[in-house]
Amino acid sequence: MRNRTLIRQKRNRSKLKRVNKDMPRLTVFRSAKNIYAQLIDDIKRVTIASASSKEKTIEKNNKTELSKVVGKLIAERSIEKGIKEVYFDRGSYRYHGRVKSLAEAARSGGLKF
């Protein structure tokens, strides 16, 4: 079962890399305790900005609240770099719960996707 999830995730991301050519990709990774967001430029293959719930400046709340804080952080950092429009990559995660709260917080922070 685990291998199928990894294969599906790799297929999804590689498809996004081929389809998305003109704007950076906002990638979300969710573990059991933390959530991570990265802004990636697939053409140059570099990470432009990142944010996670493991940062020391973030106060520990419940997981959904942490996701909202991470979404606002990644939005602030991307706007500082001059990026306002991104392609949202949720991986194999459903658009529900923590992933949804991160996306909505990033939108309210000024990102378009």
C-alpha positions as MATLAB code, in Angstrom:
seq = 'MRNRTLIRQKRNRSKLKRVNKDMPRLTVFRSAKNIYAQLIDDIKRVTIASASSKEKTIEKNNKTELSKVVGKLIAERSIEKGIKEVYFDRGSYRYHGRVKSLAEAARSGGLKF';
ca = [
       0.000    0.000    0.000;
       2.801    2.402    0.856;
       4.506    1.947   -2.519;
       1.277    2.748   -4.362;
       0.974    6.041   -2.504;
       4.544    7.002   -3.375;
       4.064    6.090   -7.017;
       0.822    8.056   -7.230;
       2.467   11.070   -5.594;
       5.445   10.973   -7.968;
       3.166   10.726  -10.995;
       1.089   13.649   -9.815;
       4.097   15.890   -9.199;
       5.827   14.985  -12.443;
       2.627   15.758  -14.338;
       2.450   19.163  -12.631;
       6.047   19.882  -13.601;
       5.230   19.252  -17.266;
       1.941   21.189  -17.296;
       3.057   24.162  -15.232;
       5.720   26.139  -17.068;
       5.077   29.789  -16.308;
       4.604   30.137  -12.544;
       6.073   28.690   -9.339;
       4.509   25.730   -7.594;
       3.263   25.881   -3.982;
       3.863   22.381   -2.638;
       2.329   21.057    0.572;
       3.665   18.169    2.636;
       1.719   16.980    5.631;
       3.049   14.612    8.276;
       1.299   13.295   11.364;
       2.482   16.215   13.519;
       3.640   18.994   11.184;
       2.868   20.664    7.888;
       5.343   22.122    5.396;
       4.937   24.443    2.408;
       7.503   25.215   -0.290;
       7.466   27.550   -3.238;
       9.400   25.826   -6.032;
      10.573   27.054   -9.427;
      10.553   23.922  -11.592;
      12.465   25.478  -14.479;
      15.472   26.492  -12.359;
      14.895   23.619   -9.895;
      15.235   25.818   -6.819;
      13.169   26.414   -3.718;
      12.207   30.084   -3.594;
      10.619   30.173   -0.136;
       9.522   27.732    2.533;
       7.593   27.645    5.789;
       6.817   24.916    8.281;
       5.076   24.364   11.574;
       8.422   23.408   13.131;
       9.733   26.981   13.085;
      10.507   28.401   16.498;
       8.536   31.609   15.925;
       5.257   29.701   15.664;
       3.253   29.125   18.813;
       2.098   25.518   19.157;
      -1.687   25.219   18.763;
      -3.841   22.541   17.228;
      -2.893   21.279   13.774;
      -5.472   23.285   11.837;
      -4.363   26.542   13.441;
      -0.736   25.689   12.672;
      -1.698   25.171    9.035;
      -3.262   28.627    8.898;
      -0.115   30.204   10.331;
       2.085   28.353    7.835;
      -0.179   29.474    4.982;
       0.130   33.105    6.012;
       3.911   32.758    6.413;
       4.409   31.280    2.942;
       2.206   34.017    1.460;
       4.250   36.757    3.170;
       7.552   35.227    2.080;
       6.460   34.767   -1.524;
       5.147   38.331   -1.785;
       8.486   39.567   -0.387;
      10.151   37.721   -3.295;
       7.739   39.368   -5.755;
       5.590   36.322   -6.487;
       1.829   36.764   -6.298;
       0.520   33.940   -8.488;
       1.357   30.269   -7.919;
       0.211   26.811   -8.923;
      -1.111   24.860   -5.901;
       0.283   21.340   -5.551;
      -1.465   19.380   -2.837;
       0.233   16.125   -3.778;
      -1.866   13.075   -3.010;
      -3.640   14.786   -0.109;
      -7.324   15.609   -0.341;
      -8.303   19.280   -0.314;
      -9.686   18.964    3.182;
      -8.743   19.816    6.752;
      -5.186   21.055    7.218;
      -4.394   21.313    3.509;
      -7.536   23.369    2.923;
      -6.823   25.697    5.851;
      -3.252   26.279    4.604;
      -4.536   27.083    1.108;
      -7.224   29.471    2.362;
      -4.734   31.268    4.619;
      -2.303   31.640    1.706;
      -5.111   33.103   -0.419;
      -6.081   35.538    2.319;
      -2.388   36.464    2.604;
      -2.351   37.635   -1.007;
      -1.470   34.620   -3.165;
      -3.551   33.736   -6.220;
      -4.123   30.151   -7.344;
];
